[in-house]
Amino acid sequence: MLFEFRSLPLLVTAVALVGCASTPVSPLVRPSPEMQGEVIVFRESAFAAGGVSLKVGVGASVFANLKNTEKVRAMFPTGEHEFFVQARNANPTKVRVTVERMAPVCLRTSANPSTYGKAAVPIVLIATGYHFYLDQVPCPPQDELAKYKDFSVTYQE
């Protein structure tokens, strides 16, 4: 027999480890100080999809990988930008925001509650992936944001 069942645990472990690999992040271009605004993306804690790394990007570039209760602060040129979050093989969730000088933009991301139902049928979860919301929200007070761990963004020199 070509396939032996004692090889199954090794195969499952290898597939799981490959699925957990983080996407490399790209450094951002540092905007000029007079033409920049801050964007803060924070990920709410959730049991569903809690162990899944979440890619955060702008345009086609990923600039952060967030875990549960993490946030990223980054400076972007003023103007309109399309941000996205994406978990593993799921379709990205996108939102367009206008970045303004001296007015931080806050984006909250959270797991879609449908993930709980999909977890009951793992093949459905594997096929469709984890879906996350991404919403522009009023910025929480600093003491609330302090509860989130920082993900350090890098900039090109």
C-alpha positions as a Markdown table, in Angstrom:
| # | Residue | x | y | z |
|---|---|---|---|---|
| 1 | Met | 0.0 | 0.0 | 0.0 |
| 2 | Leu | 1.4 | 3.4 | -1.0 |
| 3 | Phe | 0.0 | 5.3 | 1.8 |
| 4 | Glu | 0.3 | 4.2 | 5.4 |
| 5 | Phe | -2.0 | 5.6 | 8.1 |
| 6 | Arg | 0.9 | 6.0 | 10.5 |
| 7 | Ser | 2.2 | 8.7 | 8.0 |
| 8 | Leu | -1.1 | 10.7 | 8.4 |
| 9 | Pro | -0.1 | 12.6 | 11.6 |
| 10 | Leu | 3.1 | 13.8 | 10.0 |
| 11 | Leu | 1.3 | 14.9 | 6.8 |
| 12 | Val | -1.4 | 16.8 | 8.8 |
| 13 | Thr | 1.3 | 18.5 | 10.9 |
| 14 | Ala | 3.2 | 19.6 | 7.8 |
| 15 | Val | 0.1 | 21.0 | 6.1 |
| 16 | Ala | -0.9 | 22.8 | 9.3 |
| 17 | Leu | 2.6 | 24.4 | 9.7 |
| 18 | Val | 2.6 | 25.6 | 6.1 |
| 19 | Gly | -0.9 | 27.1 | 6.5 |
| 20 | Cys | 0.3 | 29.0 | 9.6 |
| 21 | Ala | 3.2 | 30.7 | 7.9 |
| 22 | Ser | 3.0 | 34.5 | 8.0 |
| 23 | Thr | 3.1 | 36.6 | 4.8 |
| 24 | Pro | 6.2 | 38.7 | 4.6 |
| 25 | Val | 5.6 | 42.4 | 5.1 |
| 26 | Ser | 6.7 | 45.2 | 2.8 |
| 27 | Pro | 8.2 | 48.4 | 4.1 |
| 28 | Leu | 6.2 | 51.5 | 3.5 |
| 29 | Val | 7.4 | 54.6 | 1.8 |
| 30 | Arg | 7.8 | 57.3 | 4.4 |
| 31 | Pro | 5.7 | 60.3 | 3.4 |
| 32 | Ser | 6.9 | 63.9 | 3.9 |
| 33 | Pro | 6.0 | 65.2 | 7.3 |
| 34 | Glu | 3.8 | 68.0 | 5.9 |
| 35 | Met | 1.8 | 65.6 | 3.7 |
| 36 | Gln | 1.2 | 62.7 | 6.1 |
| 37 | Gly | -1.6 | 61.3 | 8.3 |
| 38 | Glu | -1.8 | 58.5 | 10.7 |
| 39 | Val | -3.8 | 55.3 | 10.2 |
| 40 | Ile | -4.3 | 52.9 | 13.2 |
| 41 | Val | -5.6 | 49.4 | 12.5 |
| 42 | Phe | -6.6 | 47.4 | 15.6 |
| 43 | Arg | -7.8 | 43.8 | 15.8 |
| 44 | Glu | -10.4 | 42.9 | 18.4 |
| 45 | Ser | -9.9 | 39.8 | 20.4 |
| 46 | Ala | -12.0 | 36.8 | 19.3 |
| 47 | Phe | -11.9 | 33.1 | 20.1 |
| 48 | Ala | -13.1 | 32.4 | 16.5 |
| 49 | Ala | -10.0 | 32.7 | 14.3 |
| 50 | Gly | -8.0 | 33.8 | 17.3 |
| 51 | Gly | -4.9 | 31.8 | 16.2 |
| 52 | Val | -5.0 | 33.1 | 12.6 |
| 53 | Ser | -2.6 | 35.8 | 11.5 |
| 54 | Leu | -4.3 | 38.7 | 9.7 |
| 55 | Lys | -2.6 | 40.4 | 6.8 |
| 56 | Val | -3.1 | 44.2 | 6.8 |
| 57 | Gly | -2.3 | 46.1 | 3.6 |
| 58 | Val | -2.8 | 49.1 | 1.4 |
| 59 | Gly | -3.1 | 48.8 | -2.4 |
| 60 | Ala | -1.5 | 45.5 | -3.1 |
| 61 | Ser | 1.2 | 45.5 | -0.4 |
| 62 | Val | 1.0 | 43.9 | 3.0 |
| 63 | Phe | 2.6 | 46.1 | 5.7 |
| 64 | Ala | 1.5 | 44.2 | 8.9 |
| 65 | Asn | 0.5 | 40.7 | 10.2 |
| 66 | Leu | -1.8 | 41.2 | 13.2 |
| 67 | Lys | -2.6 | 38.6 | 15.8 |
| 68 | Asn | -5.4 | 38.8 | 18.3 |
| 69 | Thr | -5.4 | 42.1 | 20.3 |
| 70 | Glu | -2.6 | 43.8 | 18.2 |
| 71 | Lys | -2.6 | 47.1 | 16.5 |
| 72 | Val | -0.4 | 48.8 | 13.9 |
| 73 | Arg | 0.1 | 52.6 | 13.6 |
| 74 | Ala | 1.5 | 53.8 | 10.3 |
| 75 | Met | 1.9 | 57.1 | 8.4 |
| 76 | Phe | 0.5 | 57.5 | 4.9 |
| 77 | Pro | 0.4 | 60.3 | 2.4 |
| 78 | Thr | -2.7 | 62.4 | 2.7 |
| 79 | Gly | -5.5 | 61.5 | 0.3 |
| 80 | Glu | -7.6 | 58.5 | -0.5 |
| 81 | His | -6.3 | 55.0 | 0.1 |
| 82 | Glu | -7.8 | 51.5 | -0.1 |
| 83 | Phe | -6.9 | 49.3 | 2.9 |
| 84 | Phe | -7.5 | 45.6 | 3.3 |
| 85 | Val | -7.4 | 42.8 | 5.8 |
| 86 | Gln | -7.1 | 39.1 | 4.7 |
| 87 | Ala | -6.8 | 35.9 | 6.6 |
| 88 | Arg | -5.1 | 32.9 | 4.8 |
| 89 | Asn | -7.0 | 32.0 | 1.6 |
| 90 | Ala | -10.1 | 34.1 | 2.3 |
| 91 | Asn | -11.1 | 37.0 | 0.0 |
| 92 | Pro | -9.7 | 40.3 | 1.4 |
| 93 | Thr | -12.1 | 42.8 | 3.0 |
| 94 | Lys | -11.4 | 46.3 | 1.7 |
| 95 | Val | -12.3 | 49.8 | 2.8 |
| 96 | Arg | -11.5 | 53.2 | 1.2 |
| 97 | Val | -10.6 | 56.0 | 3.6 |
| 98 | Thr | -9.3 | 59.5 | 3.3 |
| 99 | Val | -6.1 | 60.2 | 5.2 |
| 100 | Glu | -5.8 | 63.7 | 6.5 |
| 101 | Arg | -3.1 | 65.6 | 8.2 |
| 102 | Met | -3.5 | 65.9 | 12.0 |
| 103 | Ala | -6.6 | 63.6 | 12.0 |
| 104 | Pro | -5.9 | 60.0 | 12.7 |
| 105 | Val | -8.0 | 57.4 | 10.9 |
| 106 | Cys | -8.9 | 54.3 | 13.0 |
| 107 | Leu | -9.9 | 51.0 | 11.4 |
| 108 | Arg | -11.3 | 48.1 | 13.5 |
| 109 | Thr | -11.0 | 44.6 | 12.3 |
| 110 | Ser | -12.9 | 41.7 | 13.8 |
| 111 | Ala | -13.7 | 38.1 | 12.9 |
| 112 | Asn | -17.1 | 37.4 | 11.2 |
| 113 | Pro | -19.3 | 35.5 | 13.6 |
| 114 | Ser | -20.0 | 33.0 | 10.8 |
| 115 | Thr | -16.6 | 31.5 | 11.6 |
| 116 | Tyr | -18.1 | 29.7 | 14.6 |
| 117 | Gly | -20.6 | 27.9 | 12.3 |
| 118 | Lys | -17.9 | 27.1 | 9.8 |
| 119 | Ala | -15.7 | 25.6 | 12.5 |
| 120 | Ala | -18.3 | 22.9 | 13.1 |
| 121 | Val | -17.7 | 21.7 | 9.5 |
| 122 | Pro | -13.9 | 22.1 | 9.0 |
| 123 | Ile | -14.0 | 21.4 | 5.3 |
| 124 | Val | -16.2 | 24.4 | 4.8 |
| 125 | Leu | -13.8 | 26.6 | 6.8 |
| 126 | Ile | -10.9 | 25.3 | 4.8 |
| 127 | Ala | -12.7 | 25.9 | 1.5 |
| 128 | Thr | -14.0 | 29.4 | 2.3 |
| 129 | Gly | -11.4 | 30.7 | 4.8 |
| 130 | Tyr | -11.8 | 33.1 | 7.7 |
| 131 | His | -13.6 | 36.3 | 6.9 |
| 132 | Phe | -12.9 | 39.5 | 8.8 |
| 133 | Tyr | -14.7 | 42.8 | 9.0 |
| 134 | Leu | -12.8 | 46.1 | 8.5 |
| 135 | Asp | -14.6 | 49.2 | 9.5 |
| 136 | Gln | -13.7 | 52.9 | 9.9 |
| 137 | Val | -14.6 | 53.8 | 13.4 |
| 138 | Pro | -14.1 | 56.8 | 15.7 |
| 139 | Cys | -10.6 | 56.5 | 17.3 |
| 140 | Pro | -10.9 | 54.9 | 20.8 |
| 141 | Pro | -9.4 | 56.8 | 23.8 |
| 142 | Gln | -5.6 | 56.3 | 24.2 |
| 143 | Asp | -6.1 | 54.1 | 27.3 |
| 144 | Glu | -8.3 | 51.8 | 25.3 |
| 145 | Leu | -5.8 | 51.6 | 22.4 |
| 146 | Ala | -3.0 | 50.9 | 25.0 |
| 147 | Lys | -4.6 | 47.5 | 25.6 |
| 148 | Tyr | -3.5 | 46.4 | 22.2 |
| 149 | Lys | 0.1 | 45.2 | 21.6 |
| 150 | Asp | 2.0 | 47.2 | 18.9 |
| 151 | Phe | 3.1 | 45.7 | 15.6 |
| 152 | Ser | 6.1 | 47.7 | 14.4 |
| 153 | Val | 5.8 | 48.9 | 10.8 |
| 154 | Thr | 8.9 | 49.4 | 8.8 |
| 155 | Tyr | 9.7 | 52.2 | 6.4 |
| 156 | Gln | 12.0 | 52.3 | 3.4 |
| 157 | Glu | 15.1 | 54.4 | 3.9 |
